[in-house]
Amino acid sequence: MGEFVRVTGTTEVKPGSGIVAEVQGKALAIFNIDGTFYAIDNTCVHRGGPLGEGDVEGSIVTCPWHGWQYDVITGTCLANPAAKVERYEVKIEGADVKVLL
């Protein structure tokens, strides 16, 4: 069974955007969608682009390298639903964003 680990502060991820966070050797993409936080694997399945650096519109992030799009809530690729990135459970404790690893 995993444990919740702090990855960032709530003020570090502005609404409608994402960041990259490195935790326990994992690169995660953390998103703030209308005040709700989501975490997915930072690596695009296409060519390994950094999803946390992509543009966000609604709950969709676009990989900055080649334009692949993912739903940050489910981790599902829009163009190929069989291609998913791992998603992680998130909880907020005070001003901390924690992810279950």
C-alpha positions in Angstrom: 0.0 0.0 0.0 1.3 3.4 -0.9 1.6 6.6 1.0 0.6 10.2 0.3 3.7 12.3 -0.4 3.9 16.1 -0.7 4.6 17.2 -4.3 4.0 20.9 -4.2 2.0 23.7 -2.6 -1.4 24.7 -3.7 -0.2 28.2 -4.5 2.5 26.8 -6.8 0.0 25.6 -9.5 -2.2 28.4 -10.8 -5.7 27.6 -11.9 -5.8 26.3 -15.5 -2.1 25.3 -15.6 0.3 22.6 -14.7 3.7 22.0 -13.4 6.3 19.3 -13.3 7.2 17.8 -9.9 9.9 15.2 -9.3 9.1 12.9 -6.3 10.7 9.6 -5.3 12.3 9.3 -8.8 9.0 9.9 -10.6 8.3 12.9 -12.8 4.7 13.9 -12.3 2.5 16.5 -14.0 0.4 18.3 -11.4 -2.6 20.3 -12.7 -5.1 22.8 -11.1 -8.4 22.6 -12.9 -10.8 25.1 -11.4 -9.3 24.6 -7.9 -9.2 20.8 -8.1 -5.8 19.2 -8.4 -4.9 16.2 -10.6 -1.7 14.3 -11.1 -0.6 12.2 -14.0 2.7 10.8 -15.3 4.7 13.7 -16.9 5.8 11.6 -19.9 3.8 11.7 -23.1 3.5 8.1 -24.5 4.3 9.4 -28.0 7.8 10.7 -27.7 8.3 11.4 -24.0 7.3 15.1 -24.0 6.8 16.9 -20.6 3.0 17.1 -20.1 3.3 19.3 -17.1 4.8 22.0 -19.4 1.9 21.8 -21.9 -1.0 24.2 -22.5 -4.2 23.4 -20.6 -7.7 24.1 -21.9 -10.5 22.8 -19.6 -9.2 19.5 -18.4 -7.2 18.8 -21.6 -3.4 19.2 -21.7 -1.5 19.4 -25.0 2.0 18.0 -25.1 4.4 20.8 -26.0 6.5 18.6 -28.3 4.1 17.1 -30.8 0.6 18.2 -29.8 -0.8 14.9 -28.3 -3.7 15.7 -26.0 -4.7 14.0 -22.7 -7.5 14.4 -20.3 -5.8 15.2 -17.0 -8.7 13.7 -15.0 -8.5 10.2 -16.6 -5.0 10.2 -18.2 -6.6 9.1 -21.5 -5.1 10.3 -24.8 -7.8 11.9 -26.9 -6.5 10.6 -30.3 -5.9 7.1 -29.1 -8.0 6.1 -26.0 -5.9 2.9 -25.6 -2.8 5.2 -24.9 -3.0 6.3 -21.4 -0.6 7.9 -18.9 -0.8 6.8 -15.3 -2.9 9.0 -13.0 -2.4 9.3 -9.3 -4.8 10.0 -6.4 -4.4 13.5 -5.0 -5.4 15.0 -1.7 -5.0 18.4 -0.2 -3.7 18.9 3.3 -3.6 22.5 4.4 -1.6 24.2 1.6 0.1 20.9 0.5 -0.7 18.9 -2.6 -0.1 15.3 -1.9 0.0 12.3 -4.3 -0.5 8.7 -3.5 2.6 6.8 -4.5 
